[in-house]
Amino acid sequence: MDNLRLHRTARTGSAAQACIRRIERSNTEGVGTQSSPLFTVVDLIKRLEGDGTTSSQFWMINDRPHDKLGGTAISAWPLWFSEQARNDERPLFYMTQSTTSAHVSMLTSQTAQRGIILNDIESSPSRWAKGAHPWLPLWLASNRQCTPFDPACSDETKAILTGALHELYVEGAPGFCYITLHDEPGDGLACDSTQAYLGMYRLDKPISGAQQIRLLGAGLMLREVRAAAEILRIDWGIAAEVWSCPSYTKLARDADKHSRLKWLSRGEPQSSHHLQNCLNGSDTPIVAVTGYAEFVAAQLGSHVTAPFTALGADSLEPGQHLGRHWIVATALRALATEDDICTSAVGEAIRRYRLG
């Protein structure tokens, strides 16, 4: 299996572009912002399968035990036994319900570390955060062949799909894209589709006056981050700037790459990276929240100059649930540490929201 090679041709790029156009056209066909990422993906693949211009332009593998897709679902084996397929790569969508890094590693080895992995595990009952064994997010973050995403809504999902299709199959970048899919209805977020695939975009306009803090969130946890921002405004008179971060890992890797290039160029001016462009060197405290373990969001810590706190599923004591009130208390603590508010506010918040 290690000898599998998929060869990109001119038809590979044109096939990806056809898929991108079809996905973009869905914006006018009823795939709205209230749909979940899982529903959005299932619906888009059905549209790709049902359109004569795209039905033969991509590969589809579906190994989920409870199938919600029909049509062209195949296994990975035709990629091994068909020389024609290997020598004329097509965009690959791989629908799965993989809870462990071992399973994801196995299925990506079957596809030459290529494709868009669509993992439908978050909505299934599990004792693990986001339905994933703790080693899975670690493997995703450390595997340089993989760019992982955690979309919050339908529009983010579409932006990530089109971005991945363009980067992997039009530009020919190596590796694969991994997207975790939840099945909770969307909140009608106004997604910045040009920046979602870059890993981060602001949900509201810049704010001024009062004490300020920046709240970053990804996936379903973005809902709690937005609710925390509202609580901070109403209960504490603190204005919070909210950012959606579909990929903390992509942001951190781009920042790492920028740092290496800066070092190799011996201090010569370099273009800025997306995280730097977004945060703009501000000293406003940052609280970055993820539904995975804390280390996923903590990847940004070494690349920002502002006071930084990461929150994840393992940040609290056993039995405690990470949600909006813990985010509020953490934001208050960050502000108190900088002497922006009185330290007594933290204890008051813990009592008020019964967090102790």
C-alpha positions as CSV (number, residue, x, y, z in Angstrom):
1,M,0.0,0.0,0.0
2,D,2.9,2.3,0.6
3,N,3.6,2.2,-3.1
4,L,0.3,3.8,-4.2
5,R,0.9,7.0,-6.3
6,L,-1.8,9.2,-7.6
7,H,-0.8,11.4,-10.5
8,R,-2.3,14.8,-10.9
9,T,-3.1,15.8,-14.5
10,A,-4.7,18.9,-16.2
11,R,-8.1,17.0,-15.8
12,T,-7.6,16.9,-12.1
13,G,-7.7,20.6,-11.8
14,S,-10.6,21.1,-14.2
15,A,-12.6,18.4,-12.2
16,A,-12.0,20.3,-9.0
17,Q,-13.0,23.6,-10.5
18,A,-16.2,22.0,-11.8
19,C,-16.9,20.8,-8.2
20,I,-16.2,24.2,-6.8
21,R,-18.6,25.9,-9.2
22,R,-21.3,23.4,-8.3
23,I,-20.8,24.0,-4.6
24,E,-20.8,27.8,-5.0
25,R,-24.0,27.5,-7.1
26,S,-25.7,25.8,-4.1
27,N,-25.8,29.1,-2.3
28,T,-28.8,30.1,-4.5
29,E,-30.5,26.7,-4.2
30,G,-31.6,26.5,-0.6
31,V,-28.6,25.3,1.3
32,G,-28.8,28.0,4.0
33,T,-26.9,29.1,7.0
34,Q,-29.3,27.3,9.3
35,S,-28.1,23.8,8.1
36,S,-25.6,21.8,10.1
37,P,-22.1,21.0,8.7
38,L,-23.1,17.3,8.4
39,F,-26.3,18.1,6.6
40,T,-24.5,20.6,4.3
41,V,-21.9,18.0,3.3
42,V,-24.4,15.3,2.6
43,D,-26.6,17.7,0.6
44,L,-23.6,19.0,-1.4
45,I,-22.4,15.5,-2.3
46,K,-25.8,14.5,-3.5
47,R,-25.9,17.6,-5.7
48,L,-22.5,16.8,-7.1
49,E,-23.6,13.2,-7.8
50,G,-26.9,14.4,-9.4
51,D,-25.3,17.0,-11.7
52,G,-24.2,15.7,-15.1
53,T,-21.2,18.2,-15.1
54,T,-19.8,16.8,-11.9
55,S,-21.1,13.3,-11.3
56,S,-18.0,11.7,-13.0
57,Q,-15.5,14.4,-11.8
58,F,-14.8,13.1,-8.2
59,W,-14.3,10.0,-6.2
60,M,-16.5,9.1,-3.3
61,I,-15.7,6.7,-0.5
62,N,-18.3,6.1,2.3
63,D,-17.5,3.7,5.1
64,R,-20.1,4.9,7.6
65,P,-22.1,2.1,9.1
66,H,-25.4,4.0,8.9
67,D,-25.3,5.4,5.4
68,K,-27.0,8.7,4.5
69,L,-25.6,8.7,1.0
70,G,-26.2,6.6,-2.0
71,G,-25.1,6.7,-5.6
72,T,-21.4,6.6,-6.3
73,A,-20.1,5.4,-2.9
74,I,-17.1,3.2,-3.5
75,S,-14.3,1.6,-1.5
76,A,-10.6,2.6,-1.8
77,W,-9.7,-0.6,-3.7
78,P,-10.4,0.8,-7.2
79,L,-7.6,3.2,-6.6
80,W,-5.3,0.3,-6.2
81,F,-6.4,-1.9,-9.0
82,S,-7.2,0.7,-11.7
83,E,-4.1,2.1,-13.4
84,Q,-6.3,4.6,-15.2
85,A,-7.6,6.0,-11.9
86,R,-4.1,6.2,-10.4
87,N,-2.8,8.1,-13.4
88,D,-5.6,10.6,-13.5
89,E,-6.4,11.8,-10.0
90,R,-9.8,13.2,-9.1
91,P,-11.0,15.1,-6.1
92,L,-11.7,12.5,-3.3
93,F,-14.3,12.8,-0.6
94,Y,-14.1,10.2,2.2
95,M,-17.1,10.0,4.5
96,T,-16.3,8.1,7.7
97,Q,-17.1,7.7,11.4
98,S,-13.6,7.3,12.7
99,T,-13.1,7.8,16.4
100,T,-9.4,6.9,16.7
101,S,-6.2,8.1,15.1
102,A,-5.3,4.5,14.2
103,H,-8.5,4.3,12.0
104,V,-7.9,7.6,10.3
105,S,-4.3,6.8,9.7
106,M,-5.3,3.5,8.1
107,L,-7.9,5.0,5.8
108,T,-5.6,7.8,4.7
109,S,-2.8,5.3,4.0
110,Q,-5.2,3.6,1.6
111,T,-5.7,6.9,-0.3
112,A,-2.0,8.0,-0.5
113,Q,-2.6,10.7,2.1
114,R,-4.9,12.5,-0.3
115,G,-8.5,13.7,-0.2
116,I,-11.0,15.5,2.0
117,I,-11.8,13.4,5.0
118,L,-15.3,14.1,6.3
119,N,-15.6,12.6,9.8
120,D,-19.1,12.3,11.2
121,I,-18.5,11.4,14.9
122,E,-19.3,14.4,17.0
123,S,-23.0,13.9,17.2
124,S,-22.7,10.2,18.3
125,P,-22.8,9.3,22.0
126,S,-19.3,9.1,23.3
127,R,-17.3,9.5,26.6
128,W,-14.7,11.5,24.6
129,A,-14.8,15.2,23.8
130,K,-16.3,15.7,20.3
131,G,-16.6,11.9,19.9
132,A,-12.8,11.6,19.3
133,H,-10.3,9.5,21.2
134,P,-7.9,11.9,22.9
135,W,-5.0,10.8,20.6
136,L,-7.0,11.7,17.4
137,P,-6.7,15.5,17.8
138,L,-3.0,15.1,18.8
139,W,-2.4,13.0,15.6
140,L,-4.2,15.6,13.5
141,A,-2.3,18.5,14.8
142,S,1.1,16.8,14.6
143,N,0.6,15.2,11.1
144,R,2.0,17.7,8.6
145,Q,0.2,15.8,5.8
146,C,-3.1,16.8,7.4
147,T,-4.9,20.2,7.7
148,P,-7.7,19.7,10.2
149,F,-10.8,21.9,10.4
150,D,-13.7,22.2,12.9
151,P,-16.4,24.3,11.1
152,A,-19.1,25.9,13.2
153,C,-21.8,26.3,10.5
154,S,-22.9,25.6,6.9
155,D,-21.2,28.5,5.3
156,E,-17.9,27.7,7.0
157,T,-18.2,24.1,5.8
158,K,-18.7,25.2,2.2
159,A,-15.8,27.7,2.3
160,I,-13.5,25.0,3.7
161,L,-14.6,22.5,1.0
162,T,-14.0,24.9,-1.8
163,G,-10.7,26.0,-0.3
164,A,-9.5,22.4,0.1
165,L,-10.5,21.5,-3.5
166,H,-8.6,24.5,-4.8
167,E,-5.5,24.0,-2.8
168,L,-5.2,20.2,-3.1
169,Y,-6.4,19.7,-6.7
170,V,-6.1,23.0,-8.6
171,E,-2.9,24.2,-7.0
172,G,-1.7,20.6,-6.4
173,A,-0.6,21.0,-2.8
174,P,0.4,17.7,-1.0
175,G,-1.5,16.1,1.8
176,F,-5.2,15.9,2.8
177,C,-7.8,17.9,4.5
178,Y,-9.7,16.7,7.6
179,I,-13.1,18.1,8.6
180,T,-15.1,17.1,11.7
181,L,-18.8,17.4,11.2
182,H,-21.4,18.1,13.9
183,D,-25.2,17.9,13.2
184,E,-26.5,20.8,15.2
185,P,-28.5,23.4,13.3
186,G,-26.6,26.6,12.4
187,D,-27.0,30.0,14.0
188,G,-27.2,32.0,10.8
189,L,-23.6,33.2,11.2
190,A,-22.3,35.7,8.7
191,C,-19.3,33.8,7.5
192,D,-16.3,35.5,5.8
193,S,-15.9,32.8,3.1
194,T,-12.6,34.4,1.9
195,Q,-11.0,33.9,5.4
196,A,-12.6,30.8,6.8
197,Y,-10.2,28.5,5.0
198,L,-7.3,30.6,6.2
199,G,-8.3,29.6,9.7
200,M,-9.8,32.7,11.3
201,Y,-12.2,35.6,10.8
202,R,-14.0,38.1,12.9
203,L,-17.7,37.8,13.6
204,D,-18.4,41.4,14.5
205,K,-17.0,44.9,13.9
206,P,-14.0,46.2,15.9
207,I,-15.0,47.7,19.2
208,S,-13.7,50.6,21.2
209,G,-14.1,51.9,24.7
210,A,-14.8,49.9,27.9
211,Q,-12.6,47.0,28.9
212,Q,-12.0,44.7,25.9
213,I,-11.1,41.1,25.4
214,R,-10.9,38.8,22.4
215,L,-12.8,35.5,22.4
216,L,-11.8,32.9,19.9
217,G,-13.9,29.7,19.3
218,A,-14.2,26.8,16.9
219,G,-17.0,24.4,15.9
220,L,-19.9,23.9,18.3
221,M,-17.9,25.7,21.0
222,L,-18.3,29.0,19.0
223,R,-21.9,29.0,20.2
224,E,-20.7,29.1,23.8
225,V,-18.2,31.8,23.0
226,R,-20.8,34.0,21.4
227,A,-23.1,33.5,24.4
228,A,-20.2,34.3,26.8
229,A,-19.6,37.6,24.9
230,E,-23.2,38.5,25.5
231,I,-23.0,37.7,29.2
232,L,-19.8,39.8,29.5
233,R,-21.7,42.7,27.9
234,I,-24.9,42.5,29.9
235,D,-23.6,41.3,33.3
236,W,-20.2,43.0,33.4
237,G,-20.2,45.9,30.9
238,I,-17.3,44.4,29.0
239,A,-17.1,44.5,25.3
240,A,-15.8,41.2,23.8
241,E,-14.6,40.8,20.2
242,V,-15.5,37.4,18.9
243,W,-13.6,35.4,16.3
244,S,-14.4,32.1,14.6
245,C,-11.3,29.9,14.2
246,P,-12.2,26.9,12.0
247,S,-8.5,25.7,12.2
248,Y,-6.2,26.6,15.1
249,T,-3.7,24.2,13.6
250,K,-3.6,25.9,10.2
251,L,-3.1,29.3,11.9
252,A,-0.2,28.0,14.0
253,R,1.5,26.2,11.1
254,D,1.3,29.3,8.9
255,A,2.8,31.3,11.8
256,D,5.5,28.7,12.3
257,K,6.4,28.8,8.6
258,H,6.6,32.6,8.7
259,S,9.0,32.4,11.7
260,R,11.2,29.9,9.9
261,L,11.4,32.1,6.8
262,K,12.1,35.2,8.8
263,W,15.0,33.3,10.5
264,L,16.4,32.0,7.2
265,S,16.2,35.5,5.6
266,R,18.3,36.9,8.5
267,G,15.7,39.5,9.4
268,E,14.8,40.7,6.0
269,P,11.2,41.9,5.7
270,Q,8.7,39.1,5.2
271,S,5.0,39.0,4.4
272,S,2.8,38.7,7.5
273,H,0.8,35.6,8.3
274,H,-3.0,35.4,8.7
275,L,-3.0,35.2,12.5
276,Q,-0.8,38.3,12.7
277,N,-3.0,40.2,10.2
278,C,-6.1,39.4,12.2
279,L,-4.8,40.3,15.7
280,N,-2.7,43.2,14.4
281,G,-0.2,43.2,17.2
282,S,-2.8,44.3,19.8
283,D,-2.2,43.8,23.5
284,T,-5.9,43.0,24.1
285,P,-6.1,39.7,26.2
286,I,-7.1,36.6,24.2
287,V,-9.1,33.6,25.4
288,A,-9.1,30.8,22.8
289,V,-11.7,28.0,23.2
290,T,-11.9,24.5,21.7
291,G,-14.1,21.5,22.2
292,Y,-11.0,19.3,21.9
293,A,-8.2,19.2,24.5
294,E,-6.7,22.5,25.5
295,F,-3.5,22.0,23.5
296,V,-5.4,22.5,20.2
297,A,-6.1,26.2,20.9
298,A,-2.8,26.6,22.8
299,Q,-0.9,26.2,19.5
300,L,-1.5,29.9,19.0
301,G,0.0,31.0,22.3
302,S,3.6,31.3,21.1
303,H,2.6,33.4,18.1
304,V,0.7,36.2,19.8
305,T,2.1,39.0,21.9
306,A,-1.0,39.7,23.9
307,P,-1.9,37.9,27.2
308,F,-3.2,34.5,26.0
309,T,-5.3,31.8,27.7
310,A,-6.4,28.5,26.1
311,L,-9.5,26.6,27.2
312,G,-10.4,23.0,26.2
313,A,-12.3,20.0,27.3
314,D,-9.5,19.0,29.7
315,S,-9.1,22.5,31.2
316,L,-11.5,21.9,34.0
317,E,-11.9,19.4,36.8
318,P,-13.5,16.0,36.1
319,G,-17.3,16.4,36.0
320,Q,-17.2,20.1,35.1
321,H,-18.6,21.1,31.7
322,L,-16.9,23.7,29.6
323,G,-19.5,26.3,28.6
324,R,-20.3,30.0,28.4
325,H,-20.0,30.7,32.2
326,W,-16.6,29.2,32.5
327,I,-15.5,31.2,29.4
328,V,-16.9,34.3,31.2
329,A,-15.0,33.5,34.4
330,T,-11.8,32.9,32.4
331,A,-12.2,36.2,30.5
332,L,-12.6,38.0,33.8
333,R,-9.5,36.4,35.2
334,A,-7.5,37.4,32.2
335,L,-8.7,41.0,32.6
336,A,-8.0,41.0,36.3
337,T,-4.5,39.7,35.7
338,E,-3.8,42.7,33.6
339,D,-5.4,45.0,36.2
340,D,-8.1,46.0,33.8
341,I,-10.8,45.0,36.3
342,C,-10.9,44.3,40.1
343,T,-9.9,40.8,41.0
344,S,-13.0,40.4,43.1
345,A,-15.0,40.1,39.9
346,V,-13.6,36.6,39.3
347,G,-14.8,35.3,42.7
348,E,-18.2,37.0,42.2
349,A,-18.6,35.3,38.8
350,I,-17.8,31.9,40.2
351,R,-20.4,32.4,42.9
352,R,-23.0,33.9,40.6
353,Y,-22.7,31.1,38.0
354,R,-22.2,28.4,40.6
355,L,-18.9,27.2,39.2
356,G,-17.2,26.5,42.5
